[in-house]
């Protein structure tokens, strides 16, 4: 009976160890997401003028190893565009805790959603944070493109 119990315990321990080796245990996280007019987003702002560069800055903390941060910008409330329609996506591969930034601009006034998604080197999503920015001003005149030279 002792041999049977010992065999079952050994098998259970091996299963637990094998499962733990395949699991991804990380405390990496997006500790901050903010927007601004420079790569530090200082001061942080959420309102921009049409055509102005918008810096989205994410701080990734408690990270060791290889990660990817993917930025996704979508229309949220922009005249003539569907909510959720993608404006663009960019990714950055990096190692360790970092402050990462990406720029975008828009000629169209309205509200935009910006998502930052952190994934580990196997592609597993660790965390997604999002924020909103507002672009004010006038849309460019669509009838003024008559440069056919």
FIDO-297803 format. One record per residue: residue number from 0; residue in one letter; y negated, z, x negated of N, C-alpha, C in turn. Coordinates in Angstrom, 1 decimal. Atoms other than C-alpha are relative to their C-alpha. Layout:
+-----+---------+--------+--------+--------+--------+--------+--------+--------+--------+--------+
! num ! residuo !    npy !    npz !    npx !   capy !   capz !   capx !    cpy !    cpz !    cpx !
+-----+---------+--------+--------+--------+--------+--------+--------+--------+--------+--------+
! NUM !       A !      Y !      Z !      X !      Y !      Z !      X !      Y !      Z !      X !
...
+-----+---------+--------+--------+--------+--------+--------+--------+--------+--------+--------+
***
This chain:
+-----+---------+--------+--------+--------+--------+--------+--------+--------+--------+--------+
! num ! residuo !    npy !    npz !    npx !   capy !   capz !   capx !    cpy !    cpz !    cpx !
+-----+---------+--------+--------+--------+--------+--------+--------+--------+--------+--------+
!   0 !       X !    1.2 !    0.0 !   -0.8 !    0.0 !    0.0 !    0.0 !   -1.3 !    0.0 !   -0.9 !
!   1 !       X !    1.1 !   -0.1 !    0.9 !   -2.3 !    0.8 !   -2.9 !   -0.3 !   -1.4 !   -0.6 !
!   2 !       X !    0.2 !    1.3 !    0.6 !   -1.8 !   -2.7 !   -4.4 !   -0.6 !   -0.9 !    1.0 !
!   3 !       X !    0.6 !    0.9 !   -1.1 !   -2.6 !   -4.4 !   -1.0 !   -1.5 !    0.4 !    0.1 !
!   4 !       X !    1.4 !   -0.5 !   -0.1 !   -5.8 !   -2.3 !   -0.7 !   -0.8 !   -0.5 !   -1.2 !
!   5 !       X !    0.6 !    0.4 !    1.2 !   -6.7 !   -3.0 !   -4.3 !   -0.3 !   -1.5 !    0.0 !
!   6 !       X !    0.1 !    1.4 !    0.0 !   -6.1 !   -6.7 !   -3.9 !   -1.1 !   -0.5 !    1.0 !
!   7 !       X !    1.1 !    0.4 !   -1.0 !   -8.3 !   -6.9 !   -0.7 !   -1.3 !    0.4 !   -0.5 !
!   8 !       X !    1.3 !   -0.4 !    0.5 !  -11.1 !   -5.0 !   -2.4 !   -0.4 !   -0.9 !   -1.1 !
!   9 !       X !    0.4 !    0.9 !    1.1 !  -11.0 !   -7.2 !   -5.5 !   -0.4 !   -1.4 !    0.6 !
!  10 !       X !    0.4 !    1.2 !   -0.7 !  -11.1 !  -10.3 !   -3.2 !   -1.4 !    0.1 !    0.6 !
!  11 !       X !    1.3 !   -0.2 !   -0.6 !  -14.0 !   -8.9 !   -1.3 !   -1.1 !    0.0 !   -1.0 !
!  12 !       X !    1.0 !   -0.1 !    1.1 !  -15.9 !   -8.1 !   -4.5 !   -0.3 !   -1.4 !   -0.5 !
!  13 !       X !    0.2 !    1.4 !    0.5 !  -15.3 !  -11.7 !   -5.8 !   -0.8 !   -0.8 !    1.0 !
!  14 !       X !    0.8 !    0.8 !   -1.0 !  -16.6 !  -13.2 !   -2.5 !   -1.4 !    0.4 !    0.0 !
!  15 !       X !    1.4 !   -0.5 !    0.0 !  -19.7 !  -11.0 !   -2.6 !   -0.7 !   -0.5 !   -1.2 !
!  16 !       X !    0.6 !    0.5 !    1.2 !  -20.4 !  -11.9 !   -6.2 !   -0.3 !   -1.5 !    0.1 !
!  17 !       X !    0.1 !    1.4 !   -0.1 !  -19.8 !  -15.6 !   -5.5 !   -1.1 !   -0.4 !    0.9 !
!  18 !       X !    1.0 !    0.2 !   -1.0 !  -22.1 !  -15.5 !   -2.5 !   -1.4 !    0.3 !   -0.6 !
!  19 !       X !    1.2 !   -0.4 !    0.6 !  -24.8 !  -13.7 !   -4.5 !   -0.5 !   -1.0 !   -1.0 !
!  20 !       X !    0.4 !    1.0 !    1.1 !  -24.7 !  -16.3 !   -7.3 !   -0.6 !   -1.3 !    0.6 !
!  21 !       X !    0.6 !    1.2 !   -0.6 !  -25.5 !  -19.1 !   -4.8 !   -1.2 !    0.3 !    0.8 !
!  22 !       X !    1.2 !   -0.4 !   -0.8 !  -28.2 !  -17.2 !   -3.0 !   -1.2 !   -0.1 !   -0.9 !
!  23 !       X !    1.2 !    0.0 !    0.7 !  -31.8 !  -17.6 !   -4.0 !   -0.8 !    1.2 !    0.3 !
!  24 !       X !    0.8 !   -1.2 !   -0.2 !  -33.5 !  -14.2 !   -4.4 !   -1.3 !   -0.2 !   -0.8 !
!  25 !       X !    1.3 !    0.1 !    0.7 !  -37.2 !  -14.6 !   -5.2 !   -1.0 !    0.8 !    0.8 !
!  26 !       X !    1.2 !   -0.7 !   -0.7 !  -40.3 !  -12.6 !   -4.4 !   -1.2 !   -0.9 !   -0.1 !
!  27 !       X !    1.1 !    1.0 !    0.1 !  -42.4 !  -15.7 !   -5.1 !   -0.6 !   -0.2 !    1.4 !
!  28 !       X !    0.6 !    0.2 !   -1.2 !  -45.0 !  -16.2 !   -2.4 !   -1.4 !   -0.6 !   -0.2 !
!  29 !       X !    1.3 !    0.5 !    0.0 !  -48.3 !  -17.8 !   -1.5 !   -0.9 !    1.2 !    0.4 !
!  30 !       X !    0.7 !   -1.2 !   -0.3 !  -50.5 !  -14.8 !   -1.8 !   -1.4 !   -0.2 !    0.6 !
!  31 !       X !    1.4 !    0.3 !   -0.5 !  -53.8 !  -16.6 !   -1.0 !   -0.1 !   -1.5 !    0.2 !
!  32 !       X !    0.4 !    1.4 !   -0.2 !  -54.9 !  -19.9 !    0.5 !   -1.5 !    0.0 !    0.5 !
!  33 !       X !    1.4 !    0.1 !   -0.4 !  -58.6 !  -20.7 !    0.6 !   -0.6 !   -1.4 !   -0.3 !
!  34 !       X !    0.6 !    1.3 !    0.2 !  -61.0 !  -23.6 !    0.6 !   -1.4 !    0.2 !   -0.6 !
!  35 !       X !    1.4 !    0.0 !    0.6 !  -64.2 !  -24.4 !   -1.3 !   -0.4 !   -1.3 !   -0.5 !
!  36 !       X !    0.6 !    1.2 !    0.6 !  -66.3 !  -26.9 !   -3.2 !    0.3 !   -0.2 !   -1.4 !
!  37 !       X !   -0.4 !    0.1 !    1.4 !  -64.7 !  -26.3 !   -6.6 !    1.5 !    0.5 !   -0.1 !
!  38 !       X !   -1.4 !   -0.4 !    0.1 !  -61.2 !  -25.6 !   -8.0 !    0.3 !    1.5 !    0.0 !
!  39 !       X !   -0.2 !   -1.4 !   -0.2 !  -61.7 !  -21.9 !   -7.7 !   -0.2 !    0.5 !    1.4 !
!  40 !       X !    0.4 !   -0.3 !   -1.4 !  -62.9 !  -22.0 !   -4.1 !   -0.9 !    1.2 !    0.1 !
!  41 !       X !    0.9 !   -1.1 !    0.0 !  -65.6 !  -19.6 !   -5.0 !   -1.4 !   -0.6 !    0.1 !
!  42 !       X !   -0.4 !   -0.8 !   -1.1 !  -67.3 !  -19.1 !   -2.7 !    0.9 !   -0.7 !    0.9 !
!  43 !       X !   -0.9 !    0.6 !   -1.0 !  -64.7 !  -19.7 !   -0.1 !   -0.8 !   -0.4 !    1.2 !
!  44 !       X !    0.6 !    0.5 !   -1.1 !  -65.9 !  -21.9 !    2.7 !    1.0 !   -0.8 !    0.8 !
!  45 !       X !   -0.9 !    0.8 !   -0.8 !  -64.3 !  -23.7 !    5.6 !   -0.8 !   -1.2 !    0.7 !
!  46 !       X !    0.8 !    1.1 !   -0.7 !  -67.1 !  -26.1 !    6.7 !   -0.6 !   -0.9 !   -1.1 !
!  47 !       X !    0.4 !    1.0 !    1.0 !  -67.9 !  -29.3 !    4.8 !   -0.7 !   -1.2 !    0.7 !
!  48 !       X !    0.6 !    1.2 !   -0.5 !  -69.9 !  -32.5 !    5.2 !    0.9 !   -1.2 !   -0.2 !
!  49 !       X !   -0.8 !    1.2 !    0.1 !  -68.4 !  -35.9 !    5.7 !   -0.1 !   -0.6 !   -1.4 !
!  50 !       X !    0.0 !    0.6 !    1.3 !  -67.4 !  -37.5 !    2.4 !    0.0 !    1.0 !   -1.1 !
!  51 !       X !    0.0 !   -1.0 !    1.1 !  -67.6 !  -34.2 !    0.5 !    1.4 !    0.4 !   -0.4 !
!  52 !       X !   -1.3 !   -0.4 !    0.5 !  -64.7 !  -33.1 !   -1.7 !    0.3 !    1.4 !    0.5 !
!  53 !       X !   -0.5 !   -1.3 !   -0.5 !  -62.7 !  -30.3 !   -0.1 !    1.1 !    0.5 !   -1.0 !
!  54 !       X !   -1.1 !   -0.6 !    0.8 !  -60.7 !  -28.1 !   -2.5 !    0.8 !    1.0 !    0.7 !
!  55 !       X !   -0.9 !   -1.0 !   -0.5 !  -57.7 !  -26.3 !   -1.2 !    0.7 !    0.7 !   -1.1 !
!  56 !       X !   -0.4 !   -0.8 !    1.1 !  -56.7 !  -23.5 !   -3.5 !    1.1 !    1.0 !    0.5 !
!  57 !       X !   -1.0 !   -1.0 !   -0.3 !  -53.4 !  -21.6 !   -3.3 !    0.4 !    0.8 !   -1.2 !
!  58 !       X !   -0.5 !   -0.8 !    1.0 !  -52.4 !  -18.7 !   -5.4 !    1.4 !    0.4 !    0.3 !
!  59 !       X !   -1.4 !   -0.3 !   -0.1 !  -48.7 !  -18.4 !   -6.0 !    0.3 !    1.2 !   -0.9 !
!  60 !       X !   -0.3 !   -1.3 !    0.7 !  -47.6 !  -14.8 !   -7.0 !    1.5 !    0.3 !   -0.1 !
!  61 !       X !   -1.4 !   -0.5 !    0.2 !  -44.4 !  -13.2 !   -8.3 !    1.0 !   -1.1 !   -0.2 !
!  62 !       X !   -0.8 !    1.1 !    0.3 !  -43.0 !  -16.5 !   -9.4 !    0.5 !   -0.1 !   -1.4 !
!  63 !       X !   -0.5 !    0.3 !    1.3 !  -40.7 !  -17.0 !  -12.3 !    1.0 !   -1.2 !    0.2 !
!  64 !       X !   -0.8 !    1.2 !   -0.1 !  -38.9 !  -20.3 !  -12.8 !   -0.8 !   -1.2 !    0.5 !
!  65 !       X !    0.7 !    1.3 !   -0.4 !  -39.6 !  -23.8 !  -11.4 !   -0.2 !    0.0 !    1.5 !
!  66 !       X !    0.4 !    0.1 !   -1.5 !  -41.3 !  -24.4 !   -8.0 !   -0.7 !   -1.3 !    0.2 !
!  67 !       X !    0.9 !    1.2 !   -0.4 !  -43.1 !  -27.1 !   -6.1 !   -0.8 !    0.5 !    1.2 !
!  68 !       X !    0.9 !   -0.3 !   -1.1 !  -46.1 !  -26.7 !   -3.9 !   -0.4 !   -1.3 !    0.6 !
!  69 !       X !    0.4 !    1.2 !   -0.7 !  -46.7 !  -29.4 !   -1.3 !   -1.1 !    0.2 !    0.9 !
!  70 !       X !    1.1 !   -0.1 !   -0.9 !  -50.0 !  -29.9 !    0.4 !    0.1 !   -1.1 !    1.0 !
!  71 !       X !   -0.1 !    1.0 !   -1.1 !  -50.1 !  -31.6 !    3.8 !   -1.3 !    0.2 !    0.8 !
!  72 !       X !    1.2 !   -0.1 !   -0.8 !  -53.3 !  -32.4 !    5.6 !    0.2 !   -0.9 !    1.3 !
!  73 !       X !   -0.1 !    0.7 !   -1.3 !  -53.3 !  -33.4 !    9.3 !   -1.3 !    0.2 !    0.8 !
!  74 !       X !    1.2 !   -0.1 !   -1.0 !  -55.9 !  -34.1 !   12.0 !    0.4 !    1.0 !    1.0 !
!  75 !       X !   -0.2 !   -1.0 !   -1.1 !  -56.3 !  -31.3 !   14.4 !   -0.9 !   -0.2 !    1.2 !
!  76 !       X !    0.9 !    0.4 !   -1.1 !  -59.3 !  -32.2 !   16.4 !   -1.1 !   -1.0 !   -0.5 !
!  77 !       X !    0.9 !    1.1 !    0.5 !  -60.8 !  -35.5 !   15.2 !    0.0 !   -1.1 !    1.0 !
!  78 !       X !    0.2 !    1.1 !   -1.0 !  -62.2 !  -38.1 !   17.6 !    0.8 !   -1.3 !   -0.5 !
!  79 !       X !   -0.7 !    1.3 !    0.3 !  -59.9 !  -41.2 !   17.7 !    1.3 !    0.2 !   -0.8 !
!  80 !       X !   -1.2 !   -0.2 !    0.7 !  -57.0 !  -39.5 !   15.9 !    0.9 !    1.0 !    0.8 !
!  81 !       X !   -0.9 !   -0.9 !   -0.7 !  -53.9 !  -37.8 !   17.3 !    0.1 !    1.3 !   -0.7 !
!  82 !       X !   -0.2 !   -1.3 !    0.6 !  -53.5 !  -34.1 !   16.7 !    1.4 !    0.0 !   -0.7 !
!  83 !       X !   -1.3 !    0.0 !    0.8 !  -50.8 !  -33.6 !   14.0 !    0.2 !   -1.2 !   -0.8 !
!  84 !       X !   -0.2 !    1.2 !    0.7 !  -51.2 !  -37.1 !   12.7 !   -0.3 !    0.3 !   -1.5 !
!  85 !       X !    0.1 !   -0.3 !    1.4 !  -50.8 !  -36.9 !    8.9 !   -1.1 !   -0.8 !   -0.7 !
!  86 !       X !    1.0 !    0.6 !    0.8 !  -53.8 !  -37.6 !    6.7 !    0.5 !   -0.4 !   -1.4 !
!  87 !       X !   -0.6 !    0.2 !    1.3 !  -51.9 !  -37.2 !    3.4 !    0.8 !    1.2 !   -0.4 !
!  88 !       X !   -0.8 !   -1.0 !    0.6 !  -49.4 !  -35.3 !    1.4 !    0.0 !   -0.2 !   -1.5 !
!  89 !       X !   -0.2 !    0.0 !    1.4 !  -49.3 !  -34.4 !   -2.3 !    0.7 !    1.2 !   -0.5 !
!  90 !       X !   -0.8 !   -1.1 !    0.5 !  -47.0 !  -32.2 !   -4.4 !   -0.3 !    0.2 !   -1.4 !
!  91 !       X !    0.2 !   -0.4 !    1.4 !  -47.3 !  -30.3 !   -7.6 !    1.2 !    0.8 !   -0.4 !
!  92 !       X !   -1.0 !   -0.8 !    0.7 !  -44.4 !  -29.1 !   -9.8 !   -0.6 !    0.9 !   -1.0 !
!  93 !       X !    0.6 !   -1.0 !    0.9 !  -45.1 !  -25.9 !  -11.7 !    1.1 !    1.0 !   -0.3 !
!  94 !       X !   -0.8 !   -1.1 !    0.4 !  -43.5 !  -22.9 !  -13.4 !   -0.8 !    1.3 !    0.0 !
!  95 !       X !    0.7 !   -1.3 !    0.0 !  -44.4 !  -19.3 !  -12.9 !   -1.1 !    0.2 !    1.0 !
!  96 !       X !    1.1 !   -0.3 !   -0.9 !  -47.2 !  -17.6 !  -11.0 !   -1.2 !   -0.9 !   -0.4 !
!  97 !       X !    1.1 !    0.9 !    0.3 !  -50.2 !  -20.0 !  -10.8 !   -1.0 !   -0.1 !    1.2 !
!  98 !       X !    1.0 !    0.4 !   -1.0 !  -53.4 !  -20.9 !   -9.0 !    0.0 !   -1.5 !    0.0 !
!  99 !       X !   -0.1 !    1.5 !   -0.1 !  -53.0 !  -24.5 !   -7.8 !   -1.0 !   -0.5 !    1.0 !
! 100 !       X !    1.0 !    0.6 !   -0.9 !  -55.6 !  -26.8 !   -6.2 !    0.3 !   -1.4 !    0.2 !
! 101 !       X !    0.0 !    1.4 !   -0.4 !  -55.8 !  -30.1 !   -4.5 !   -1.3 !   -0.4 !    0.7 !
! 102 !       X !    1.3 !    0.4 !   -0.7 !  -58.8 !  -32.1 !   -3.3 !    0.3 !   -1.1 !    1.0 !
! 103 !       X !    0.0 !    1.1 !   -1.0 !  -59.3 !  -34.3 !   -0.3 !   -1.4 !   -0.1 !    0.6 !
! 104 !       X !    1.3 !    0.1 !   -0.7 !  -62.3 !  -35.6 !    1.6 !    0.3 !   -0.9 !    1.2 !
! 105 !       X !   -0.2 !    0.8 !   -1.3 !  -62.8 !  -37.2 !    5.0 !   -1.4 !   -0.6 !    0.4 !
! 106 !       X !    1.2 !    0.6 !   -0.6 !  -65.4 !  -39.7 !    6.3 !   -0.1 !    0.3 !    1.5 !
! 107 !       X !    0.0 !   -0.2 !   -1.4 !  -64.5 !  -38.5 !    9.8 !   -0.3 !    1.5 !    0.3 !
! 108 !       X !    0.3 !   -1.4 !   -0.3 !  -66.1 !  -35.3 !   11.3 !    1.1 !    0.5 !    1.0 !
! 109 !       X !   -1.0 !   -0.6 !   -0.8 !  -63.7 !  -32.9 !   13.0 !    0.7 !    1.2 !   -0.7 !
! 110 !       X !   -0.7 !   -1.1 !    0.6 !  -61.2 !  -30.2 !   12.3 !    1.4 !   -0.5 !   -0.5 !
! 111 !       X !   -1.2 !    0.4 !    0.7 !  -58.3 !  -30.6 !    9.9 !    0.9 !    1.3 !   -0.3 !
! 112 !       X !   -0.9 !   -1.1 !    0.4 !  -55.2 !  -28.4 !    9.3 !    0.5 !   -0.4 !   -1.4 !
! 113 !       X !   -0.5 !    0.1 !    1.3 !  -54.2 !  -27.9 !    5.7 !    1.2 !    1.0 !   -0.2 !
! 114 !       X !   -1.1 !   -0.8 !    0.2 !  -50.7 !  -26.6 !    4.9 !    0.4 !   -0.1 !   -1.5 !
! 115 !       X !   -0.6 !   -0.1 !    1.4 !  -49.3 !  -25.4 !    1.5 !    1.4 !    0.6 !    0.2 !
! 116 !       X !   -1.4 !   -0.4 !   -0.2 !  -45.5 !  -25.2 !    1.4 !    0.5 !    0.2 !   -1.4 !
! 117 !       X !   -0.6 !   -0.4 !    1.2 !  -43.8 !  -23.4 !   -1.5 !    1.5 !   -0.2 !    0.1 !
! 118 !       X !   -1.5 !    0.1 !    0.1 !  -40.2 !  -24.5 !   -2.4 !    0.5 !    0.3 !   -1.4 !
! 119 !       X !   -0.6 !   -0.2 !    1.3 !  -37.9 !  -23.5 !   -5.1 !    0.6 !   -1.2 !   -0.6 !
! 120 !       X !   -0.4 !    1.2 !    0.7 !  -36.3 !  -25.9 !   -7.6 !    1.2 !   -0.6 !    0.7 !
! 121 !       X !   -1.1 !    0.6 !   -0.7 !  -33.4 !  -26.5 !   -5.2 !   -0.5 !   -0.6 !    1.3 !
! 122 !       X !    0.6 !    0.6 !   -1.2 !  -35.8 !  -27.6 !   -2.4 !   -0.1 !    1.0 !    1.2 !
! 123 !       X !    0.0 !   -1.0 !   -1.1 !  -35.4 !  -24.4 !   -0.3 !   -1.5 !    0.4 !    0.2 !
! 124 !       X !    1.3 !   -0.4 !   -0.3 !  -38.6 !  -23.6 !    1.5 !   -0.1 !    1.5 !    0.0 !
! 125 !       X !    0.2 !   -1.4 !    0.2 !  -39.9 !  -20.2 !    0.5 !   -1.0 !    0.5 !    1.0 !
! 126 !       X !    1.1 !   -0.4 !   -0.9 !  -43.1 !  -20.0 !    2.5 !   -1.0 !   -1.2 !    0.2 !
! 127 !       X !    1.0 !    1.0 !   -0.4 !  -45.7 !  -22.1 !    4.3 !   -1.2 !    0.8 !    0.5 !
! 128 !       X !    1.2 !   -0.6 !   -0.5 !  -49.3 !  -21.0 !    4.8 !   -0.9 !   -1.2 !    0.4 !
! 129 !       X !    0.9 !    1.0 !   -0.4 !  -52.0 !  -23.0 !    6.6 !   -1.4 !    0.6 !    0.3 !
! 130 !       X !    1.4 !   -0.3 !   -0.4 !  -55.7 !  -23.0 !    7.3 !   -0.7 !   -1.2 !    0.5 !
! 131 !       X !    0.8 !    1.1 !   -0.7 !  -58.3 !  -25.0 !    9.1 !   -1.3 !   -0.2 !   -0.8 !
! 132 !       X !    1.3 !    0.4 !    0.5 !  -61.4 !  -26.8 !    7.7 !   -0.7 !   -0.9 !    1.0 !
! 133 !       X !    0.8 !    0.8 !   -0.9 !  -64.2 !  -28.3 !    9.7 !   -0.9 !   -1.0 !   -0.8 !
! 134 !       X !    0.9 !    1.0 !    0.6 !  -66.0 !  -31.5 !    8.6 !   -1.1 !   -0.4 !    1.0 !
! 135 !       X !    1.1 !    0.3 !   -0.8 !  -69.4 !  -32.1 !   10.0 !   -0.8 !   -1.2 !   -0.5 !
! 136 !       X !    0.8 !    1.2 !    0.4 !  -71.8 !  -35.1 !    9.9 !    0.4 !   -1.2 !    0.9 !
! 137 !       X !   -0.2 !    1.2 !   -0.8 !  -71.5 !  -38.7 !   11.1 !    1.1 !   -0.8 !   -0.6 !
! 138 !       X !   -1.1 !    1.0 !    0.5 !  -68.6 !  -41.1 !   10.9 !   -0.7 !   -1.2 !   -0.5 !
! 139 !       X !    0.6 !    1.2 !    0.5 !  -69.4 !  -44.2 !    8.9 !    0.0 !   -1.1 !    1.1 !
! 140 !       X !    0.1 !    1.1 !   -0.9 !  -70.6 !  -47.2 !   10.9 !    1.1 !   -1.0 !   -0.3 !
! 141 !       X !   -1.1 !    0.9 !    0.2 !  -67.5 !  -49.4 !   11.4 !   -0.5 !   -1.5 !    0.0 !
! 142 !       X !    0.4 !    1.4 !    0.0 !  -69.6 !  -52.5 !   11.8 !   -0.8 !   -0.4 !   -1.2 !
! 143 !       X !    0.8 !    0.3 !    1.1 !  -71.4 !  -52.3 !    8.5 !    0.7 !   -0.7 !   -1.2 !
! 144 !       X !   -0.7 !    0.6 !    1.1 !  -68.7 !  -53.9 !    6.3 !   -0.1 !   -1.5 !    0.1 !
! 145 !       X !    0.2 !    1.5 !    0.0 !  -70.1 !  -57.4 !    6.0 !   -0.2 !   -0.5 !   -1.4 !
! 146 !       X !    0.0 !    0.5 !    1.4 !  -69.7 !  -57.7 !    2.2 !    1.1 !   -1.0 !   -0.2 !
! 147 !       X !   -1.1 !    1.0 !    0.2 !  -67.7 !  -60.9 !    1.9 !   -0.3 !   -0.9 !   -1.2 !
! 148 !       X !    0.3 !    0.8 !    1.2 !  -69.0 !  -62.0 !   -1.5 !    1.2 !   -0.1 !   -0.9 !
+-----+---------+--------+--------+--------+--------+--------+--------+--------+--------+--------+
***
